[in-house]
Amino acid sequence: MTQPAPPKNEDILACARRVLAIEGSALEALSARLGDEFATAVRLILDSPGRVIVSGLGKSGHIARKIAATMASTGTPAYFVHAAEALHGDLGMIHRDDVLIALSNSGETAELLAIVPLVRRQGGRTIAMTGKPASTLATLADVHLDAGVAIEACPLNLAPTASTTCALALGDALAVALLEARGFREDDFARSHPGGALGRRLLTHVRDVMRARDAVPSVGVTATVTEALLQVTRGGMGMTVVLDDAGAVAGVFTDGDLRRAIDRLGDVRTVPVADVMSRHPRTIPAGRLAAEAADLMETQRVNQLLVLDEHGALAGALTMHDLMQAKVI
């Protein structure tokens, strides 16, 4: 076989655009023909007291696994069962209250054709997702979802490309429709992803990462700038809280306040800190999300926030560095 000449960049890009155009057209066609059977499938899952089991073989199996993972992370208990393994013991994982979603582009995958009648016999409901509405699998199922395509993106029209894209997108549509119907919210999503960045952003509160009041540097309102500067240095937060005689927050003294005071007054060592402090420091309640604190700091262009308890009293303080250490940002 003669080795072809290396492709030119424009040929590579033309191929990529052709693939994307074919798959985009397939998705548009899928959206246009979506009908009541999709809503029926969603209601069937919502009304089921059991779980969703997604099964397939080959490329359809890979798509089935992803659909199950997406559903499981968005409020619909689901898992993947390999079609071949189901016939050798794993069928026992499927209960009568479950809903089986069977994926097969041809609709003639032998393993699925063997599984579906067994699931239905024990009382389970079935949804078939195929590319052939007249296929055996489509007719066996309670509901059929047509994921068919006019042509694959593969130039030989053989490799599953557009068909797997449509099946994947149809699975995403199911998952999101179920998500909305269940009223699934951000905090629910975070509980399914506690170890990731999203989970940290949605589950971590200010109280979890703040420095408690005893660890926050502070001085009295009668202190001098020199005394306040010592607390700024020792505290490692770039600021010190200034408290009045009753222990309430009168203001904060930051590195920025020091620079502005020196620029305006020169030698400020004996100047009362109350004369140069910021009297209206930025604050955030302890119960707010740490991600909100990060957004507030970025919006207000500050590096520290005072944290208040439910009564409005000082509970602690927070810096941008604290949020970075907690991997919130």
N, C-alpha and C positions, 0 to 999 in steps of 0.2 A: 504494500500500500504506500502510495506516494505521500510524503509528509507535506501538509499544507503550509503555505507561507504564513509567517507570523501576522496576525490581524493588525490592522491600523486602528488607532484610537477612535476614529470616527465610525469604524465598523463595529467596534465593541459597544460604543454608546448607542448606536442605532439598534443593535440587538437588545440592549437593556431597555430602551424606550419601547420597543416592540412588545417585549414581555409585559412591561407595566401597562401598556395600552390594552393588551388582550385581557389581562387580569382585571383592570379597571372596568372594562366593558362588561366582563362577566359579573362583577359585583353590581353594576348598575342594572343589569338584566335581572339578577337575583332580587334586588330591592323592588323592582317594578312588578314582579309576579308574586311577591309575598302576600299571602291572603289569610283567611280565617283559620286555616290549619295551623298557622304559627301561634295564633292566640289560643287555640285549643290545646296545643302542646304546652304552652305556658301555664294554662289553668290546670291541666292534668298534673303537672309537677307541683303547683301550689296546693292542690287539693290532696296530694298524696301525703300520708303520715310517715312515709319511709324516706329513703334516700334516693339519689340519682346515681345510677351505674352507667358508665359510658364505656362502650366496647367497640373494637374494630381490629383489623389485621393489616399489617404492612403500613403504608403511608397513612391510611385511614386510622390505624392504631395510634400513630404518633399524634394526629390531630385529636383523636378521642382523649388521649392522655392530657393534652393541653386544655381541652374543654372542661374536663373534670377538675383540673387544678384551678381554672378560672372560677368555676362555680363554687368550689369549696372555699375560696378566698373572698367570695362576695355574698355569703350568707345562705348558699344552697348546699347542704351536706351532699357531697358527691365524691366518687372515687372511680378509678379506672380498673377494669377487669380485662385481661388479655383474652381474646375470643378462643384461642386454642387451649389455653390453660383452664378456661371455664368448663371445657368438656372433659377435663381430667381432674376434677375435684373442686375447682374454684367456683363452680356454679352454686355451691353451698353458701357462698358469700352474698348471694342475691336472695332477698326475702320477698314474701308475698306483697308487702306494702311498698316495695321499691318500684321505681320507674327505670326501665332500661332504655337508653338511647344507643341504637346500633348504627354504626357508620360503615357504609360500603358504597363506593361510587357506582359499581356495576349493579349492586343490589342482589348479587348472586353468590356472595361469599359463603361457602359451604358451612363453615363453623358457626356463623351467625344464623343461618337458616336452621341449624340444629338447635341453637340456644333459644331463639324467640318462642317457639311452641312450648318449650319446657317452662319458660318464665310465665307465659300466659296460662299454662295449665295449673300453676300453683297460685294464680290470682294476681300476678304482677302485670303492670301496664307497660306498653312498649311504644317507643317513638323511633321510626326509621328515618335516617338521613341518607338519601341516595341521589344519584344523578339520573335515575331511570324510574319515573313514576309507575311504569307498568311492570317493574321487576317483581320477583317473588318476595323479596324482603319488604318492599313497599306495600304489597297486598296483605302480607301477614301481620303487619303492625297495626296498632290502634290508630296511630297518626303517622302520616308521611310528610316529611319536609323535603321539598325538591331543591337540591343543591347542584343541579345539572349545569353544564356549560356547553356552549356551541363548539368550542375548540380549546385544546390545551395550548399553553404558551410554548411548550416544547415544539420545535420545528418538525419533529417526526409525528406530532400529535399522539405521543405515547406516554411520556413521563408525566405523572400527576403533578400539575402545576396550578393552572387556573382552577381545577376542580378542588384541590386541597385548600386553596385560598378561599374559595366560596364556602367550603365546609367549615373552615376555621372561623370565618366571619359570621356564619349563621350560628355557630356555637357561641360566639361573643354576643350576638344579638339576643340569644336565649338568656345568657347569664345576666346581661344588663337589664333586660325586661323583668327578670325575676328579682334582681336587686331593687329596682324601682318599686315593684309591686309589694315587696317586703318592707319598704321604708328603710333599707339598709343605709347607714350613715358613715361619716368619716371615722368616728370613734369605733364603730363596729369593725370597719376595715382594719383599723390599727390593731385591734385585738387579735386579728388573724395574721398580723405581720409584726409581732413584738420585737423581733431581732433586727429588723431593717431600719434604714434611715427614716422611712415614712412612719414606722411605729414609734420611733423616738420622738418625732415631731408631733405626733398626735396623742401620745400617752404621757409624755414628760411634762410635768407642771413646774411652775416657778419654784414652788416650795421644795421640789426634789433636787434642785441644783443651786439654790441660793445659799449664801453664807448667812448663818443664823446671826441674830442681833449681837450676841456676845462676841462674835468674830469680826464684827464690822467696826472699823476705827471711828472714834468719835471724840469730840471735845466740847467743852461748855461754851456758851455764847460769849463769855468774857475772855476767852483764850486769845492769845496773840497769834499772829501769822506764823511766828517761829514754832509755837507749840502745836499749831495745827499742821505745819509742815512735817514735824516729827511723826505725827500720827499717819499722815499720808504715806510717808516712807515706810513705816513699820507695817502698815496694813496691807500694802501690796495691791491696792485697788485703784490707785490713781486719784483717790479722794478720801475725805473724812466727813462724817456727818457732824453737823453743828446742832447741839441740843440746848433748849432753853432750860430755865430753872426747874420746870416741871417734868423734864425728860422728854418733851415733845420735840419733833424735828423743827428746827428754825431755818435750816438751809443746809447746803453742802459746800465744801471748799475743795476744788479740784486743781489738777495741774494747770488747766486752762485759766482758772481764776487767778492763780499765782502769776502766770505770765502777763495777764492783763493788768494786774495790780502793779507789778514792777514797771511795766511800760507806762503806766499813768502816774505812779507815785515815787518810783525809784526805790529807795531803801524802805522795805515794808516789814522788817523784822519785828518791830514793836507795835505795828498797826493792829488794832483789834480785828480779829477774823470776821466779826459781824459786819465790818465796814466793807469787806471785799468778797464775801461769800455770795453764792447764788441762792436767792431766797425762795425760789420756786422750782425745786428739783423735780425731775421726772420720776414718777412712781408707777408701780403696777401691783395689783392684788396678788397675794401668794397663790391663790387658786387658779390663776390664768395659766394657759399653756406657755411653756418655755419658748415655743416658736413665736408666740405673740410678742414676747419680750424682745426677741431678736429683731422682729419686724419693727417694733417701736424704736429700738436703738438705731437701726439703720435709717428710719424715716426722720427721726429727730437729731441724728448725727451726734449721739452721745455714746459713751463707752460704759456708763454705769446706770443702774436703776435702783432706787430704793424700793423695797418690798413691804407692802402694808398687810396687816392681818384683817380679819373681817370687821374689826372695830375702827379701822383706819390708823391704827398705831404701827410704829416701826417694828417689822418682824425680821428684817434682814436686808441684804443688798445683793446685787447681781452684777457681774461684768460680762463683757463680750467674751473674754477669755474663759469664764466659767461655762458659757454655752458651748464654746468650741471643745472644751474638755469633755463635756457630756455628749458630744457629737450630735448636738441639735442643729448646728450649722457647720 
